[in-house]
Amino acid sequence: MTTVDAPGDTAAHEGAVRAFAAAADWFVATTALVGGRWEEPGLGEWDVRALVGHTSRSLSTVESYLAAPAGAVEVATTAGYYRATSALAAGPGVAQRGRDAGAALGADPAAAVAQLAARVVPLVAARSGEELLTTVVGGMRLRDYLPTRTFELVVHTADLASALGEPAEPPAPAAAAALELVAALALDTGRAGRLLLAATGRTLPGLTVL
């Protein structure tokens, strides 16, 4: 299952671009709050710099993958991307890539993140969504890949905000897109019931949307 409509749906892609832009703006704004706390704990084994570096890859991979057009669609849906990358996501290379990406942001990571977003968001907005790009798991349409980047931006900016003691509340367009993908993934993996129980406080007391 995917959160993206049928090919050729311009309105759907425009909505996905707005969500991506909102998520990128939130990431840039939250990164600007770091100040001198780059070496403080971020998430798991990452410090704040590595967490920001990992999150920045949600922008940079869009740029680099678009620069490597695919010849065919090999992963046809947004949810399918997560199925295809599940083993990679659990591998030890993820942590090191986050540290490497953090180091690559240089002496002023906040400025580097702002510059990256200012370059990538217009790049995406200028595309139709039908472009074929080469991801780590094969060819995908931009319109199916982009929601994964919005989701990663939302989740990891929330991680960053929490690490900084800031409110972890994403802007509405980005949050809606991320939650839509969560629902699709829950249905795709047979976990919709457990997600609903958690969201209504049955299995996670104190957490309820009601």
Buried (B, 14 or more C-beta within 10 A) or exposed (E): EBBBEEBEBEEBBEBBBBBBBBBBBBBBBBBEEBEEBBEEEBBEEBBBBBBBBBBBBBBBBBBBBBEEEBEEBBBBBBBBBBBBBEEEEEEEEEBEBBBBBBEEBEEEBBBBBBEBBEEBBEEBEEBEBEBBBBBEBEBBBBBBBBBBBBBBBBBBBBBBBEBBEBEBEBBEBBBBBBBBBBBBBBEBBEEBEEBBEBBEEEEEEEEEEE
